[in-house]
């Protein structure tokens, strides 16, 4: 089963995240099939950049977003 979820990047104690499509059972920072966008919660306001067309395509293919990604997609008007 495919999930759209966050993948942590960035230095120690300075997290940033990529929004990726990956298999449900892979590790958090493991292999990702596709990168859909990125999210930086440390900026004020938080920076979210999502490729809407890619995200919609993966949702049509059956990928399920995680709770946080579902919230970010709804904020971006995609879901």
Secondary structure by P-SEA (a helix, b strand, c coil): cccbbbbbbccccbbbbbbccccccccccccccccccccccccccbbbbbaaaaaaaaaaabbbbcaaaaaaaaaaccc
